Amino acid sequence: DQQVKQNSPSLSVQEGRISILNCDYTNSMFDYFLWYKKYPAEGPTFLISISSIKDKNEDGRFTVFLNKSAKHLSLHIVPSQPGDSAVYFCAASETSYDKVIFGPGTSLSVIP
Amino acid sequence: EPEVTQTPSHQVTQMGQEVILRCVPISNHLYFYWYRQILGQKVEFLVSFYNNEISEKSEIFDDQFSVERPDGSNFTLKIRSTKLEDSAMYFCASSFTRVPNTGELFFGEGSRLTVL
């Protein structure tokens, strides 16, 4: 039961270019979406979130876009830096529940 | 910066043994969680805990699992009789308010459990 999907297991991008990580979801009740970054041997760290009442949220180099009709969101990183190399998890939650559902992750490599 | 701390970082145990994983959440947080990640798979929700009781649990969190907040600072996950498939990285997390309202879980570095 994959409610949150990240169809690209990996992505390579040149330093300075834009990284676009995609996420799709199936549960129309999700109303809050999050992106987490994870380095090896560390726990996930929160990056950015977006409520379903918005279609864009920006924080420095990170922007998340939400297309509710398509049940799709994306994370843009501009410009990409080698330190951004990590696994990125898309996650979603709905108001009625405490749990956050994670996608399988996309491993981003930013090549110097 | 406040952080969630977990012990042990790695535990190896024999199948059928009991295991307790410990967590110290961020001190002013009110909601506590356990997640796990089997190697190569996604991060999965196990249980959430608020006001000294379980607020939500997943299908994975069966009778072999229990959680406790024995004092004002620790939050523990107990697996009564470990199985091979319990081998995973277990993450503790905490938040000040319910995640759907604020959107931020703070995770610990994880405890790797290996069941032989």
Interface residues (C-beta under 8 A of the other chain):
Chain A: D31 Y32 L34 Y36 A41 E42 G43 P44 T45 F46 S49 S51 F89 S93 E94 T95 S96 Y97 D98 K99 V100 I101 F102 G103 P104 G105
Chain B: V4 Y31 Y33 Y35 Q41 K42 V43 E44 F45 S48 Y50 S55 E56 S58 F91 A93 R98 V99 P100 N101 G103 E104 L105 F106 F107 G108 E109 G110
